[in-house]
Amino acid sequence: MNVSVVLFTSDLRLHDHPPLRAALDGSRTVVPLFVRDRAVDRAGFAAPNRLAFLADCLRDLDAGLRERGGRLVYRAGDLVDEVCKVVTETDADEVHMAAGVSAHAQRREERLRDALEGDGRRLHVHDEVVTALAPGEVTPASSDHFAVFTPYFRRWAGHHQRQVLGAPRAVRVPPDIGSDRLPTRAELSGLSAGLATGGEREGRKRLTAWLRGGIHTYEDGHDDLAGDATSHLSPHLHFGTLSAVEVVHRARKAGGPGADAFVRQVAWRDFHHQVLAARPASSRKDLRTRDDLWRSSDSAAREIEDWKEGRTGYPVVDAAMRQLRHEGWMHNRGRLLTASFLAKTLYVDWRVGAEHFISLLVDGDIANNQLNWQWVAGTGTDSRPNRVLNPVVQGKRYDPEGAYVRRWVPELEGLGGAAVHEPWKLKGPERAAYDYPEPIVDLSEALARFKHARGKE
Ligand code: FAD
């Protein structure tokens, strides 16, 4: 076979890349291609933070390919049309790509297969490129996917994992293929100031450092907001600059309780991906409706804005929302408690919050974001759908010294220890010294409203 196209999507790396390996094994030359899919942009996924990280990833991928004698071909437009154009220009016999899980990815794959096969060419879709275990690889007896994490994890952990593949030594690309200019981060505006750097090299450096250090304290430290002791690998897993298979494999090799707890979290990612693959509509629709009568975006407009801007008057909520804006990333505990605050305390539709997260998160991911939001809102896979996280209790438990709040809410810097979680308890002039809002909602009234709405009273 002469020419194969490797279509990169959420797998922007050279290490452990089954589609690239298959193409190199079967063809004389290979066209490494990335298409900026305009349909994804139109669906609201073209957030500046992710575009900047993506630009880093594409430039790094191109550099890695050039070191091996190749280069990246970059196009923008309708993905199927652009792939077909490249196939015709190079007279490629086949296209290799990773399987996707969203409704859009599934439809796009079908359209591409039809277009290629209609023209006598073939599409090879590879599993276990984006996730560690393919959706549908393990299933319960009575369904096409697991709806509960614990039994899923048991099967996931016991399942055989494919081998990790090395990066290719050489990539030969046919001459004279036109490419648009690769995007750069510098062209983008509206980026979070503390945004992480993208690219496979950066991802691999972070993974190695994590396996040498942080992973060993992960079991005890992962919920400590101020300690910030999680891996920060989520954007690399989202863009596929790290392979989930390789991350799991190397973490298991590192061993110990920290590694076990970390691998379990990575399995949550696979869990949500297999739910979305089986129920693509759950990116917008409740997986399990609770007949919620959410407050409308109009009636709760001011509270939604306060939540987004980090001025709810609940310090730990505000700290986490400001971290999101500043870094394009938020600690998992922060995501849990801010999402609970919006969906259950303010009783606002989870889709409003999910959309805001997607507009800022550098790891913003349709499976992980939408299904975690549903998990918190109680419309998804949580087996305790009516639990509500109290922001004061959460703050005192996961930021006992108040250091996380003081880092992100400098107005409260002068308040020592856990007192920072309840500034409203200060009296008179002492309270007046802090330019910080009063709580926008009374927690016990909010709890009563939620219980009533869910019919639990
Ligand atoms: P670590 O604690 O080091 O975990 C390692 C990896 O495991 C992560 O990088 C991630 O890929 C995976 N992981 C960890 N926790 C979860 C989880 N609960 N669900 C799925 N995968 C998990 N994660 C995203 O990658 N993208 C999102 O858009 C996203 N949105 C979220 C929205 C809400 C409301 C909530 C509650 C969680 C969301 N998460 C999302 C999951 C989780 O918060 C992040 O993956 C995690 O905080 C990333 O930091 P880390 O890489 O340091 O995680």
Boltz pocket constraint, residues with backbone or C-beta under 6 A from the ligand:
constraints:
  - pocket:
      binder: B
      contacts: [[A, 222], [A, 230], [A, 231], [A, 232], [A, 233], [A, 234], [A, 235], [A, 237], [A, 238], [A, 262], [A, 265], [A, 266], [A, 267], [A, 268], [A, 269], [A, 270], [A, 272], [A, 330], [A, 331], [A, 332], [A, 333], [A, 335], [A, 336], [A, 339], [A, 357], [A, 361], [A, 363], [A, 364], [A, 365], [A, 366], [A, 368], [A, 369], [A, 370], [A, 372], [A, 373], [A, 376]]
      max_distance: 6.0
